[in-house]
Amino acid sequence: MKNNFEGISFSIPYEIAVVRPLKQTTLREREEALRKAHYNTELIPQEMVYVDLKTDSGVSSFSTGQVATAMGAEALETTPEMAPEGNRALRSLSDRFRELFGFPFVVPCTHGRAAERIWAKIHVREGSVVPGNMLFPSTRFHIESNGAKVIDVITEDAHDLYSEHPFKGNVDIKKLAALLKEYGPERVSCVYVELAVNSCGGHPVSLANLKEVQSLARAHGVPLFLDGCRILENSYLVKQREAGYQNLSIPEIVRETCSLADGCTLSALKDFLVPTGGFIGIRDAKSFQRAYVQNFFDGTQLAGSAMDAISTALAEISASPLYVSSRVEQVNYLWLRLKGGIPVLCPPAGHAVYIDVKSFLPGLSPERHPAEALAAFVYSISGIRLTKGPPLAQSQTSRGIELLRLALPARRYVQGHVDDVAEALFYAHSRRDEIQGLKRLESPERSKYDPPFFEPVGVR
């Protein structure tokens, strides 16, 4: 033993205080659940799921501090309406937000989608373009709903599923420069950059790249906005992978990231351990006033109890780096378990592991819905739910890319669960020749927005 030994390191920064029993289903029960769900794993009832990797949004476990806050008398405070100065919960949350993110103004909303909608109404002009790095579908929708066009300027590395490039979420600076020159500031509403880009595998954006984007945007008089819902994961991966940031804390990297942007929208449901809530981080008072009034008239103001829960989470996250570390490293553990035996996207990301379905099931054509078929097979043998995640960008679908996402909710599962996921996927890979695919059932009663129904190929 070394003389300077200071004890063991603590790998998990929490203990389990409350548990929810899981139903142990049989193979026959799972096959029946699949049939009733029309072989769409998204439609399987929660009580029939063992480990749920459908999403990490709004399903993280609460801390005892958050539970105590929710049970306190102060949680009965109403929403701030048009008098923010008189609302204790909003004042407290604003202080926490400014401390962590550095933006002088904040508008809390019910969801990240509400934040995007309000921000797009204020800043996106009809007939303009918005360059982005494979933006999340809801961000694209709100931009396009205001009459603008999103143009992807993400680096080409984002389309190389097995490249070890550490920052595949980066913006291609040459593409961005050419776009800004072609359209000019009068036809570019803003530049929008998503951190830890979900669609291409959760890959981060480097601060060096973000600084180049900021410099270009400022030179053309165009504002730079961030989708920061995964800013903690992005900051952790910057700390791990980008030179010059190893000795900075996660809050310091978060503040530096935000300092490069003119504004920020984010959902609090991913990194911030709550089931509801979103933010607009704002630099100028005029935009704040417009966003606050719009939030009021849209009916998307956050309740006082929800703001208290987020304030508690922000305080806990800021106080210790261990939460972010344990969250990302759990994803890394699953990635390491699978790498070599399962075709997973490289390098590891911060919230999910992504499977290259085309390589997993090379003999299955797209018409047989291989991702949904693989998810159905994995559920039938294990009770583990996987789904495709958000829709892919056009540049991905045109290349024939198809992904299955394993999104790990924060603080919800222990190592045994993660090992079970790995074993189920290894088993599925060993029996992949048995997966014959699915065919989509068309029905005039169902709209294109409804979750699709399937049945196994060969039925009827």
N, C-alpha and C positions, 0 to 999 in steps of 0.2 A: 504493500500500500504506500502511495506517495505521501510525503509529509504534508503537502499542501492539499490533501484530499478534503473536500468540503461537503461530501455526501452525494447521494444519487441525484440525477436530474429528474424532474417531474414531467412526464410526457403528456399527461392529460390534465388540463387546468380546471377540472370540475369533477364533482362526484354526482352520482345519480340519486336524486331526492324523491322523484315520483316516477312510477312506471305505469305503462298501459299494457295489459295482457294481450298477447297475439293469439289468434285462433290457429290451431294446427290443423290445416286442411289435408284431405286425402287427394290422391291423384284423380279419383272419380269426381270429387267435389270441384276441383279446379277445372277439369274438362267441362263440367256442366256450367260453371261460372263463365268460362270462355264462350261456350255456345250461346248463353243468354246475352252476353255482351257483343255478340256477332263478331267474335274474334278480334275485337279492337280493345287492347289492354287498357286504354284510357277510360273505358266504360265499366270496368270491373269494380264492384263495390269495395270500399276501403276495408271493410271487415274481412274480406276474402284475400287480402294482400299480406304477405309476410314482411318483405322489405320493399319499400316503395321508393324507387329512384326516378319517378316521373318528373319531379321538380324539386328544387330547393327553395322555391319562392313561397314565403309565408308559412312554412311548416317546420321551422327550427324550434328547438325546445326552449322554453322560457327559463330564466334564472330565478332563484328564490327572491332576488331583489325585485325583479319585474313582477312576480306574483304578489309580493308584499305591497308594491306600489299600486297594483290593480285593486287590491282589497282595501286601500286606505280611503278615508273620507274625502280627501282632496280629489279623488278620481271622479267625484260627482260634478265637478265644474263643467259648465256648458262650453260649447264651441265659442270662439272669440267673436264671430260675426263681424261687425264693422268697427269694433272698439278693441283693437289688439293690445293697446297699452294697459287695459284693465284686466287682461287674462293672465293669470299666474302661470298656467301650463305653457302658454305660448312664449312668455318671457323666458321661462326656464329652458325650453327647447331651443329658442333662438340663441341663448347664451352658449349652450352646449354645441350647437351647430357651428357658430362662429369660431369657437375655440378649436374644433377639429378641422373644419374645412377652410376657414379664413374668409369666406364671403361675408360682407358686412350686412347683407339682408337675406332673409329666408322666408319663403312661403310654404308652409306645410300643407300637403294635399292628402286626399284619401289613398291615392295610388300613384305610382310612377306614370301610369298612362294619363292621369289627370294633369300631372305636371307637364308632360310633353304636349298635351292638347292646348293648355293655356300658353305655354311658351311659344308654340308654333303660331298661335293666333296673333301674338304680339310681334314676332320677328320674321315670319316667313311670308314673302310677298308672292302674289299670284304671277305666274309666268317666269319665275326665277328658278335657279338651280341650287342644290345643296350638296356639295361634295362630302362624302362620308366613307368610313371604313367598314363596309358590310354591316350597316346599322340594323338594330333589332326591328322586327316587323312592325311593332307598335309605333316606333319612332318614324319609320318610313311612312306609315299610314297617316300620321298626324301632319307630317310635312306635305305629303301629296294631297291631303284633304284641303289644304290651303292653296292648292293650285300650283305647287312647285314640283320639281323633278329631282329625285335623288340620283346622284351619279357616284358610283363606287370608285374610290381611288386607293383602295387597300393594296398593300404590297403583293406581288405575285407569289411570294412564299406562302401566303394564306391558302393557296390552292394546292400546295404540295403537302399531302397528308403526313408524309414521313420525314420531312425536313426537320433538322434539329435546330433551326433558327430560333433563338430564344424569344424573339418579339415578332411573331407572325401577325399580330394585330396592327402593326405599324402602317402609317399612311405612306404611299409611294410619293415622295416629294416631287419627282419629275412630273408625274401625272397631275398632281395638285397644281404645280406651277403652270403647266400648260392649260389647265382648265381655267384658272384665275385670269390668265392672259387672254384666253379666247372669249370669255364671257364678260370680264370686267366687273367692278364692284356694283354697278347698277343692275346687274343680272344675277349676282350671287348673294343670296340672303345671308348666308352664314356658312361656316365649316362646322360639321358635327363629328365628333370623335367619340366612339364607344371604347371604354376601357375593359380589358379582358373580354375580347369580342366573342360573344356566344356562338354566333353562326359558324365560325371557322374553327371551333374547338375550345373556346374559352381562353384564347391566347392573348397575352398582355401587349400593351403599348409601352415603349421605352420613353423615358423623359427626354432623352436626346432627340428622339423623333418628334415628340410633342413640342419641344422648343423650336424645332425647324418649322413645324406647322404654324406655330404662333407667329414666328418672324415673317413667314410668307403672308399670312392672313393680315397682319398689321400693315405690311407694306402695300397691300391692296385695299386697305380700309374696310376689311370684312371681319365681323366678330367670330370668335371661336367659342363653341359651346361643347360641353362634355356630357355624355351619358355616363354617370358615375355610380350606377347601382352596384358595380363590382369593384369599386375603387380600393377596397381593403385588399382583395386578392391581387389586384394589379400592383399595389404598393409592395406587397410581400414578395411578389416575383421580381419586381424591380430591385428590391433589397438583395435578393438571392443572385440575380443575374447581371445587373448593370454596374459597371465599374464606377466607383465613387460614392455608392449608396449603402455599402455594407455596414457602415457605422452609424447610419441614421436610423431613428425609430420609425415605426409605421406612421404615427401621427405626423412626424416631420415630413415624410414622403408624401402623405396625403395633402398637406398644406402646400408643399411645393408644386404638386400636380395641379391643384386648384388655382394657384397663383398664375398659371399660364393661360387660364381661360377667362372669358368675359361673363360666362354664366354656366350653370350646371343643372341638369335635371336628373333625378334618380328615384328609383323605387327603394324603399327601406326594407322590403320583404326578403331580400337575398342576404346581404352581408350584415344587416343590422337587427336580426333576430326578433322580428315582430310580424304579426299576421296582417297588418294594414299600415299604410302610410307611404308618403312620397314627399319629395322636396323640390323646390326650385331655389338654387343658390344664385344670388344676384349681386352685381357690383354697384349699379347706379340706382338712385332713389326713384327716378321717374319710372323705370321698368318695374321696380318693386311695387309702386303704387298701382300701376296698371294690372300687374299680375295678381295683387291682393284683391282688387275689386273684381276682377274676372273670376277668381277663385270663389268669392262670395256668391256671385250671380250664377255660377255653374253648379253651386251646391256641393262643392267638393272640399269644403273646409274640414279639417281633422278634428275629431272630438277631443276634449281635454284628457280623457283617460288614455286615449291612444298616444297623445303627445307625451304624457307622463311615462308610458312604457318605453317609447323611443328614447326619451331623455335618460332613463335609467340604463338602457342598453348602450348609449353613446358614452356614458360615464364609465361603465364597466370595460368597454372596448378600449377607451383611451387610457385607462389605468394600467392595463397589462397587455403586452404583445402576445401572450400565450394563446388567447382565443384564436386569433388569425392564423398563427403558426399551426395549431392543432387542426384547424379546419383544412388548410391547404395540404398539410402533411398526410391527413387521412386520405385525401384524394390521391396523393402521390403514392401512398402505400398500395391502394387498389391498382393504380397504373403499373407499378412495379410487379405486382402479383400477375397481372395479365400479359405484360409485355413479353414477347418471345413466343407465347402460345396463342394469343389472340391478336388480330390486327387492330391495334389501337393507334389513334393519332398521336404524333410526337411534336414537341416534347410534352410532358404532363402540364395540365392547366390547374386552375385554382378551385373550381367548384364541381367539375364533372370529368368523367372519362368518356371519350367518344370512340365508338367502334366503326371501322370502315366496313360497312355491310357488303359492299361489292367484293371485297377480298375475302370476307367470311363465307359468303355464299356465291362463289363465282359462276356457278351453273344456273343461277336463278335470274331470269330476265326481269326488267323493271315492271313489266305487265303483271308479274306475279307478286308484287309488293313484298320484296324480300325483307325490308326492315320490320314491317308489321308481322310478317310470318315468323321471323326470328324472335321478336318480342313475345308472340303467342306461344311459341315452343318453350322458351325459357320460363314463362309463367306456368305452363302446364307441368313442367318437371319440378318446379321449385317454389311457386307462389311469389316469386320476385317480379315486380312490375318494372318494365323498361318501356320507354316511348321514344319517338323520334325527336322530341324537343321542338323548338321553333322552326318554322319553315325556312328552308335554305334560300340563299340569294340566287338570283338568276345566273350569275357567273358560275355558281356551283352546279346547279341543275344542268346547265348546258354542257358541263364536263362529265356528267353522269355520276356525280358524287352523291352518295346516300349514306347517312349517318344514323347511328342509334346512340342516344345520350344516356349516360348513367350519372344522374345529378344527385349528389350526396347532401341532404339537408344538414345544417350545422347542429352539432351536439345531440343528434338524434340516435345514431347507431354506434355500436361498439365494434371492436375488431372482429368478434365472432360473426356478426352480420356481414361485414365486408368479406371475410373469408368464404362465407356461404355464397355470396354473389360470385366470387371468383370460381369456386368449384362448380356452380351451376353453368357458368359460361364455358368452362373447360369441357364439361359433359356435353353441352350443346354442340360445341365445336367437333367433338369426337363422333357425334351422331348427325352431323350437318347434312349428310346425304339423305336423311329421312325427312328433311324439311322440304315439302313439295310446293309451298307457296300458297297464296290466297288470291281469290278473285273478288273484285268489288261488286257489291250488290247495288244496282241502281233502282231508285224508287221515286216516282213523281211527287210523293208526299213529303220527301225530304229535300231541303234546300242544300245548296253547295256549301253553306256554312255549318251544317250539322256534321258531327263526327261520322265518318264513313262506317258502313257495315261491310263485313267480309264473310266469306265462307271458304273452307278449304278447297283447293283445286281437286277436281274429280267428283265432287258432290253433285248429285242430280245426274 
